[in-house]
Amino acid sequence: MELFLLGLHHRRAPVEVRETFALPVQGRARFYAAILDGRTEAVLLSTCNRVELYLWGTEATKQGLLARLSELAGAPWPEGYAFELSGLDVARHLFRVAAGLDSQVLADEQILAQLKEAYREAVAAEAVGTVLHRLFHEAFRAGKRVRGETNLYRGSTSVAAVAVEHLERSLTRPLQEASVAVVGAGRMARAALGALLDRGARPVVLNRTLPRARELAQAFGLEAGPLEALSGMLPGLDAVLVATAAPEPILRPEHLPALAGPVWLLDLAVPRNVDPACARVSGYHLLDVDDLAPVLDRAHRARLEAVPSAERIVQEHVDAFAEWWRQRRVLEPFLEVLVRTFEALRIQHLERYRDQFPPEAQEALDRLTRSLLQKLLSIPLVRVKDLLDRYPEDLLERVALLVALFERPNCEESAPQPQPRSARSEVVDG
């Protein structure tokens, strides 16, 4: 088993490639459902600037999940644009992402929240076990420290904020007097609203689901409307910022009346929400996240002085993870034997007494015994780690003794021995 990272990011893959593999929520759920062996762990991160698969598994599972990702995206994995890392290089990359050091706009305010959301989604899908649990929580700690201990996050640091700054410079009248619409009700739309309000604008919130638009608008004291109203509003607008989770464009040329213009269309979403052909409609200027690169570069240069301090913090957390990783490698034979032995006992006794329970109770019985196993194993696992940390002498010999202690004798009754993810995911966190 090894740590792997397979990814596409803004420096190597253009937006039209990234958006192909930015799976919607349902697609990510189907991806996680393909993890069936009880040992593999995965977190799939999709933002406007990157698609990254963090994986704890074998070379075979890596290739299998990459094939599944390609199948769900409807396209072969673009090797020419992709990158791959393994081992501690995965940790270093993730911690730099969490710190905002690898974003298109240096110190992107949204990336840490996006990482946490991706992690929570994977946990809910039972795709996270001990290794990725530790890896991502170490990343969260690194990101939090960089934000609190350096000047990296001074000034505008999100794609949405930089886009609004660019819009302010591009308009022919002050932003406070401009008519602006924000399409969407998620995190990026919320960030765009905040940036607009900070500069005195009073945008209207539009969304395909009107109740969500109203909920977001009320939080900022703004007006809301349905997305269908946009076409009729365009002649009176100066700009439209679009940021939804739609997997395909929601604005196409047929939605745009020809105007004398100019109306700015800022597409902050990946996959893109505005059909590139809209740029050819009279009266509109269209920008997507890749078009904002020069503006993002200027914001990047302004924060470069804080990078060395942030990199030092990242390295401290890489070192901490590396030490945990070293201990886990030593402990791994014991962890495998312990879980394998008690899981085999669980299944053996389930099969022995299964016919004493009605069919409708079988699933609940399985969940109950898995949960009980998880709680029982958490006690010796945490205690063993604590003792080995305190008494590191003869570590290999101590682990070998533990393996011998918990290994099942060959003469015992055999049983299937899968390792359920639910019994692993929260057992150990040093």
Buried (B, 14 or more C-beta within 10 A) or exposed (E): BBBBBBBBBBEBBEBEBBBBBBBBEEBBEBBBEBBEEBBBBBBBBBBBBBBBBBBBBBEEBBEBBBEBBBEBBEEEBBEEBBBBBBEBBBBBBBBBBBBBBBBBBBBBBBBBEBBBBBBEBBBEBBBBBBBBBBBBEBBBBBBBBBBEEBEBBEEBBBBBBBBBBBBBEBBEEEBEEBBBBBBBBBBBBBBBBBBBBEBEBBBBBBBBEBEBBBBBBEEBEBBBBEBEBBEEBBEEBBBBBBBBBBBEBBBEBEBBEEBEBBBBBBBBBBBBBBBBEBBEBEBBBBBBBBBBEEBBEEBBEBBEEBBEBBBEBBBBBBEBBBEBBEBBEBBEBBBBBBBBBBBBBBBBEBEEEEEEEEEEEEEEBBEEBBEEBBEBBBEBBBEBBEEBEEEEEEBEEBBEEBBEEBBBEEEEEEBEBBBBBBBBBBBBBB
